[in-house]
Amino acid sequence: MTELQWEVLELKKEKCALILAHYYQTLDIQEIADHVCDSFELARRARDAGEKLLILCGVRFMAESAKILSPEKIVLLPAPDAGCPMADMIEPEDVKMLRREHPDAAVVCYINSSAAVKAESDICCTSSSAERIVRSLPNRKIIFIPDQNLGAYIASKIPEKEIILFDGFCPTHHKVTQEEVLAAKRSHPMAVVLAHPECRPEVLQYADYIGSTAGILSAAESLDADEFIIGTENSVVERLKTRVPHKRFYPITNHFLCPNMKKTRLIDVKNALENNEYEIILDQTEIDAARSCLAKMVEIKA
């Protein structure tokens, strides 16, 4: 532990705060977090936390989700400009337009979206729960927003339903190419390929396992293999190297980095604890509308 990490831990104890960090955060932040999770688990941990002060080390939609499920708590986002380009690709008006075009469809909203978009949707999902949630709905037609790659993957798993896709995507996962995964397989021919469904379909076709970040971590630890090519943000590779040092892990490409996730620095976490920076404030009407969407997801996921 560095001196700054110890200072953060002392402040956390003094303020009776809970630090939640996403898997894509840098390792120095993961090391001082109470919980390191994927998007769904961050929301659930926030909801169930006894602490009234939550420090969310991730991007804005994650902090908004925590606030929606725990409106009585103070939720701080240490890096206020840490947004999600995918979430920014869709607006509430886009959802309303899709509803008008497909009035008999249910709207399934990926958790990587704003509170305002969640408020216009029927139910939320994560990459790990999307298939289960789409199957649970009585509607034959599903509007899936905003990630076209995750939506296409779910459509391939449930051909009996009509999945209407929005053209959003995660720039970090979407820019990985078929040529890059093939090059990684040539370099490491014995490696098992684990990929996130936010990747393009032409990348996913070469994956031995497709799943959420938590699923990829679990598969890498449990599968009987010595080498893995990791098809998600490179912080997962670093985390696996520390958790499973007897196995070898390779990124599909070295540029598999989310710039927004890397905006949160350890000093920002310290400043958040010292100065209550930067609090997530949402309109109560928006919270009430979005909570139903998230709460349904949590119930089905549980």
Sequence and secondary structure as in RCSB ss.txt:
>XXXX:A:sequence
MTELQWEVLELKKEKCALILAHYYQTLDIQEIADHVCDSFELARRARDAGEKLLILCGVRFMAESAKILSPEKIV
LLPAPDAGCPMADMIEPEDVKMLRREHPDAAVVCYINSSAAVKAESDICCTSSSAERIVRSLPNRKIIFIPDQNL
GAYIASKIPEKEIILFDGFCPTHHKVTQEEVLAAKRSHPMAVVLAHPECRPEVLQYADYIGSTAGILSAAESLDA
DEFIIGTENSVVERLKTRVPHKRFYPITNHFLCPNMKKTRLIDVKNALENNEYEIILDQTEIDAARSCLAKMVEI
KA
>XXXX:A:secstr
  HHHHHHHHHHHHHTEEEEEETTS HHHHHH SEEE HHHHHHHHHH S SEEEEES HHHHHHHHHH TTSEE
E SSTT   HHHHT  HHHHHHHHHH TT EEEEESSS HHHHHTSSEEE TTTHHHHHHHSS SEEEEESBHHH
HHHHHHH TTSEEEE SB  HHHHT  HHHHHHHHHHSTT EEEE TTS HHHHTT SEE  HHHHHHHHHHSS 
SEEEEES THHHHHHHHH TTSEEEES TT   TTGGG  HHHHHHHHHHTTTB    HHHHHHHHHHHHHHHHH
H 
